[in-house]
Structures are given as structure tokens and as C-alpha cells.
Amino acid sequence: MSREEQEVIEVDGYRVACDGGEGGHPRVWLQIPNEHGWVECPYCDCKFVVKEGASAGH
């Protein structure tokens, strides 16, 4: 059984919205922890990574 490769999206902020794309899932807002610099969507496993040099302000 092959697993699809996880989508990784670089973002400028620490709060992001994910809806899984067209026909995906309900929109959820995710908070990226400062200490990790990334968060995964609990619905689609898309990984959001804060771009290097992005401000830690919310």
C-alpha cells in the first residue's frame, strides 16, 4: 500500500486556515507553535511551515 506524499506549504504567519482544497474538508484555523515552526492539519495532514525570517508576532 503506497501513501501519498504529504503536502508542505510555507506560510508567512503563525495562524493559518486549511480547507483541504476543492471539495476537501471544513475550514479549520490552525495555530503554529513558535517552538516548532510547523503544524499539520488534522483532516488532510497538510503540513504548514513558517518561512525562515517570518515575524513571530501574531
N, C-alpha and C positions, 0 to 999 in steps of 0.2 A: 504494500500500500504506500503510495507516494503522498507526501504532504506538500501543499502549495507553499511557495516561498513567502515569508512574512513581508508585508509591505512596510517600508520605513519612510516616514515623511519628516523632513526637517522643518521646524517652525521657529518663529521669532519670539514667541511669548510662552508663558508658563501655564496658560489656560487655553485649551483647545476644544473644539466641537468635532464630533465624529458622527456621521450618519450612515457609514458603510457604502457611500456612493449611491448610484441609481438603484432603487429598489432594495437597498441594504437593510437597515435596521432603524429603530427610533433614534433620533438625535440625542446624544449624551454629551455633557460637558465634563471634561477631564482636567484635573489639576496635576501639573508635572511637579513632583517634589524637587526642590533645589538640590538636595544631596545626590539625587540620581541623574537628573537631567533628561529623563525619559519616562514615558508611561505607555501602557498597552491598553487598547480598547477592550473591554470585557466581552463585547459582542463579536467583533470581527478580527481581533488580535492584531490590528494595525498598530504599529509602534510609532509614536510621535517623539522625536528627539529635538531638544533645543539646540539651535545653531550655536556654534562657538562664537563667543563675543556678545551674545544676546544679554540684555539687561535682566537682572533678577527681580526687578520691580514688577508688581502685578498690576 
